[in-house]
Amino acid sequence: MNPLLSERFRRQAPIAGSLLVLAVFLVAHAVLFGPLASRYRGALSQAGALGAILDPRGVRTPAMPPRVYTLLMDNSLPTAEADRRGSSGALGAELVQSLSGIATRHGLEVVVAEPGLLTQQETSVEARAHLRLRGSYAAFSGFLDDLSRGGKLHRVERFSMEQSTPGRCDIDLYVARLVLKRSGARS
């Protein structure tokens, strides 16, 4: 082989190698990622047809799921009413009444039911209640299950159980309920 021609090929080898790597990447992209990208674009167009905004540059915000919207509306009051009901103690009394009703439905004896401290914040009001109950562990478990499924934003802050007689417990329970304040056009 001619030494001049051999030297020319050696100088051009990095360019040829780069072109070969480029060709491998183009083929891999077309075979592996092309169909995936087209499925993604199709999913985006279908989501856009359903009203979802997936583009961060979009003007509208995504629609809130109906269950979340219902939960928020059921647990909120207009700001003025939330402040009024919180200041008057009505939220604490309603919490005690609803907790006592749930406990009675489950066969728990309500020994003490008293409203607790109320926390007023800029966007929410948190009412607290203290209950002393007497009943079985199964009844208390059902009470907590109903409390979790009730559609209200309750939080069990703490509780203690002591067995008083076989099959019956004395239960000391502290519960809080969050009420959001609505403002603006959606009040």
HELIX and SHEET records of a PDB file:
HELIX    1   1 PRO A    3  ALA A   28  1                                  26    
HELIX    2   2 HIS A   29  PHE A   33  3                                   5    
HELIX    3   3 GLY A   34  ALA A   49  1                                  16    
HELIX    4   4 PRO A   66  ASP A   74  1                                   9    
HELIX    5   5 THR A   79  SER A   88  1                                  10    
HELIX    6   6 ALA A   90  ARG A  105  1                                  16    
HELIX    7   7 TYR A  137  ARG A  149  1                                  13    
HELIX    8   8 GLY A  184  ARG A  186  5                                   3    
SHEET    1   A 4 SER A  76  PRO A  78  0                                        
SHEET    2   A 4 ARG A 168  ARG A 182  1                                        
SHEET    3   A 4 SER A 124  GLY A 135 -1                                        
SHEET    4   A 4 GLU A 109  GLN A 120 -1                                        
SHEET    1   B 3 SER A  76  PRO A  78  0                                        
SHEET    2   B 3 ARG A 168  ARG A 182  1                                        
SHEET    3   B 3 HIS A 154  THR A 165 -1                                        
END                                                                             
